[in-house]
Amino acid sequence: MFRTNPSREFQPETVNIEDLVPQDHLLRKINETIDFSFIAEKCRPLYCQDNGRPCIDPVMLFKMLLIGYLYG
């Protein structure tokens, strides 16, 4: 007879992202060295302040493009 153990299927697991990335990783060094806050200020006039849906953070989008470029 086939059975599964339902009590183990949906047990939540807490994961700390800081523990997954080594302290000497390239992306940590880039994040510590470069201040990406200028991107938000450059993009602020391009977004409407009072209507439309909330935007995705432009800094996050830029970082995703940078990671894509670095890791191809």
N, C-alpha and C positions, 0 to 999 in steps of 0.2 A: 504494500500500500504506500502510495506517494503522499508525503505530507511536508509542509514547510513550517518553520517556527515563526509565527507572526510577531512574536515579541521582539525578535532581532531585526526584522525588516526595516522598521522605521525609527530606530534609535538615533537620536540626534548626536552629532559629534561636534565638539567645539574645536575649531582650528584657528590658530593665531597666524596671520599672514607673515608677521615679523619672524616667526620661527621657520618658515618655509624658505625664505631668501637668506643666503649667507651674508654675513656682515661685510665681507670684502667683495661683494658682487658689483659688476660694472654699473648696473642700474642704480644701486645705492650711491655710488660715487657721483654719478651724473646728477642725481637728485640733490645731493649735498652741495655740489659745485655750482649748478645753474639755478638762478632764481627765475622761475617760469611765470611770475605774477604779471610781467609786462604783457603777456598774451591776452589776459583778461581785459586789461585796460585798452589795448588796441582793438579788441573785438566788441567792446561795450557799445559803441555807437552803431554797430551793424544790427543790433537786436532791438525790437520794440519793447518798451518798458511796461505798457499797460494792457496789451492783449496778446492772444496767441498762446500756444502751449509753452511750458517751461523748456528752456534749451538744455542741451547736454553741455557740460562745462567745456569751454573751448580749450582750456589747459589740458584736460583729460584727452580730448581729441588729438591735440598736438603730441602729447606723450605717446598715444597709441600709434600715430604715424611714425614717430621717432623709433619706437621699438620695432615696428615693422621694417623700417629701413635698416636698423642695426642687425636684426636677426633674419632678414630676408625671407 
